[in-house]
Amino acid sequence: MKSIICFVFWISLISGIKAQHLFYKTLDLEANEAVYQLVEYKGRFFVSITTVCNFTNECATVMEIDDQANIIWSKNLPFLDVSSKTMLIENDTITVTGNNLHNDKFVLHQMNIDGGDSLSTYFIEHPTIKFTNMFVQSINRYNNNFVLAGAGRRNDSVSSLLYIVRPKGMLDSLIITETTKFISLIWDAYIGRDGLYTAFYYLDEYTYKINYRKVVKYDSNFNTVWSYTSDSLIRNESYIKGCELLDGRIAFVYGHPKLSSGLNSVRCVNLDSTISWQYDWKSTATWKRKIRRLKVLRNGDILGSGEYAATVGSFRVDGSGFMFRLDSDGKLLWEHAYVEVAPDGEDKGGNLWDFQELSDGSILAVGFVWNKDWDLLFIRTGADGCIIQNNCYEVSVLTETTIPEYIEDMIIIPNPGFDQINISLSDDMALPIRYELNSISGQRIEIGNHSGGSTLTISASKLDAGMYFITLMVRAAKIWTGKWVKE
């Protein structure tokens, strides 16, 4: 049995873009599940999902959804699990790769794009060189072959691995690229604009003491033609996901210089392997920015997604999905966390693992939220990361009582005014609501509650002339902020 919770927001955009349907949706498949990857192909959308089969084994599900996250078809794959970039679509065929149940082989499975019918399944291993604890992270098509990138353990070492697989599933070659005693893994890979295979390495020689990241470009014979090796941080737990800027520079996730265990940074390197810039969030012990994906948008900006934690006023966000946008020079344009509140008043927790920029500039993102277990999460925002355009904060709190249809109807009268602030509410609005009156400098002037009636009235007779802001909340959720001027 599936259950769906939808928070749907209709907005009208300016600049000639038609009205679009923005939303926050969760889907419960009655198991731990998370959307790892979102792929757009010929205007259609496909997601790969990690879940649990038979109550014990990690396995996968592939779905086609529409741009409103409605399911068109779904197919369970109980013989493999997936990771964050292990699905590839070309020639109307879906190719999914993952680990087998014993983690000693990679699996390559092909499906029909219309309904997910199975076409072929191949188990990928070398005839003599065997590994345990295998972990595949990405699949790309390169020189007409599939390249499966990941890692495996052999004896007392861990190696980064490239399995080159022919189109019919036969292993062409195995390339062992980097070997360490502790961690060696290709976290991300893509084919760059220069036609080179670009791989992003997480390397740790010994329990975080010699911990660094590496980016390598390979030619068609997998010879190294360019590389960048970072400095070593004592503790760097960042997952190195990367992207190529329009001018060829490479941006990737890196450890924060002061709080690298939970707070990531974004580093950009030039083609001469020098650092172009690095964006570091404020070093605060209670903050968390774990980045799971970086991509370059059509205009050259960088969009990222992942997990957010911070204390916002009196409300603590311990870990929820977020997105952020940087320009190509490393300036933060915006960041937004999408927080669902649990019945105990705390955030439920979650993550955004992937996203796509749509043709109208809006963003479709996927991940999970915690509802007793992991549930699928789908959101669609405007190009500015907002779901509600006139109620857009760094932290957007979403609950079952967040009813956005009311927001468009709420107005302050008279405005400008003198001795009284009147806010017109919908008769169907969930009550009680809490309000805060703040000065233009952010000073809190009054806090109160409203439990009945279609008009909220606040006395303003003792206020000085000037501009004020009124914020309305249901539980911990900010649902509206209005501006009022006293004459």
PyMOL commands that set and color helices and strands:
alter all, ss='L'
color gray80, all
select helices_A, chain A and resi 404-409
alter helices_A, ss='H'
color red, helices_A
select strands_A, chain A and resi 3-11+20-28+34-41+44-53+57-65+71-77+87-90+93-99+106-112+118-124+132-142+145-154+157-165+171-180+183-191+197-204+211-218+224-229+242-244+250-255+264-269+275-280+288-296+302-312+315-326+332-340+350-357+363-370+374-381+395-398+411-413+420-424+433-439+444-450+455-459+466-474+477-486
alter strands_A, ss='S'
color yellow, strands_A
deselect
rebuild
show_as cartoon
